[in-house]
Amino acid sequence: YFKMLKMGLPMGAVKNALQRDGLDPSMMDLDPEKSITSQLNKEEDIIDNGPPLKDDPQYSKYFKMLKMGLPMGAVQNAMQRDGLDPSIMDLDPEKSMEYQKAMANRKVKKKKTQVKEPKKPKVRRKKIYWSPIEESKIDDNSIWSMIKGSFDFESMKIDQDEFESLFTDTSDPKAKKKVAADKPAASKQKKSVQVIDAKRGMNGGIILARLKIEFSALADMVNNMDSGKLDDTQLKALREFLPTKEEKTAIDQYVKNASSTEESKQAAINDFCACEKYMLAMMKVEMADEKFQCMLFKYQ
């Protein structure tokens, strides 16, 4: 076909001849001085013309040693002793050394030519708590309706640096995790002992936290039947969390078991939850339930 061009035939006629012969006419647009494979970015097939590795005069004896039943480690040691690379035994014995080296070099070249795209830095945006408004719900008298159509937002110039400074989070999350991990274990909240029912203890703790009164002071108020600023609702709630007979036994038993010294006793009491501390204080008040009834009677 290139001879036809040299003879003066036009390119169109030559391409028609290619097409008629079942060939790709676009081949005539390639560089006639270079091979087709190099221009189409196709690699030429490597042909294995050498002897198989197991029959290679330099390595055949080591494959024979394997056939005789010697372990791979012993054969590789023999190769190392003879000044040869023992990793040769990991290659395919049915293919030649030259072919396998050529294939390995091709793979290395492919890895080198592959250019990794640089990773885009991750942009972490600041959390903004806003509520979007649907366009259908915008009132005609709102500022959004007033400016609608009066400004060309596409022509507006945006300061990208200002936006990044306002809405991107530049803090390093890894640094935050490291700081949290470096905090001493003593800073962690100590778990309280649970002698009474967990749910009852939690509910009692919520009520007691709202009162903000020391448990010893509450016990004195009940003992003296002085309701102070407490209303009937608060008194009813406090009465509900007076210790039952079973709870008194459990609390008393726990304190006794931990009371080898005064310090250990106080440590055991400190480990109680708020509701248990309240119950312990009320256990020192005689006829606590009856005294609560008397205080509630005043509000009737």
Secondary structure as GFF3:
##gff-version 3
##sequence-region A 1 300
A	DSSP	alpha_helix	2	6	.	.	.	ID=ss1
A	DSSP	alpha_helix	11	20	.	.	.	ID=ss2
A	DSSP	three_ten_helix	25	29	.	.	.	ID=ss3
A	DSSP	alpha_helix	36	39	.	.	.	ID=ss4
A	DSSP	three_ten_helix	53	55	.	.	.	ID=ss5
A	DSSP	alpha_helix	60	67	.	.	.	ID=ss6
A	DSSP	alpha_helix	72	81	.	.	.	ID=ss7
A	DSSP	three_ten_helix	86	90	.	.	.	ID=ss8
A	DSSP	alpha_helix	97	113	.	.	.	ID=ss9
A	DSSP	three_ten_helix	135	137	.	.	.	ID=ss10
A	DSSP	alpha_helix	143	147	.	.	.	ID=ss11
A	DSSP	three_ten_helix	153	155	.	.	.	ID=ss12
A	DSSP	alpha_helix	160	167	.	.	.	ID=ss13
A	DSSP	alpha_helix	173	182	.	.	.	ID=ss14
A	DSSP	three_ten_helix	185	187	.	.	.	ID=ss15
A	DSSP	alpha_helix	198	211	.	.	.	ID=ss16
A	DSSP	alpha_helix	215	223	.	.	.	ID=ss17
A	DSSP	alpha_helix	232	240	.	.	.	ID=ss18
A	DSSP	alpha_helix	245	257	.	.	.	ID=ss19
A	DSSP	alpha_helix	262	270	.	.	.	ID=ss20
A	DSSP	alpha_helix	274	282	.	.	.	ID=ss21
A	DSSP	alpha_helix	288	297	.	.	.	ID=ss22
###
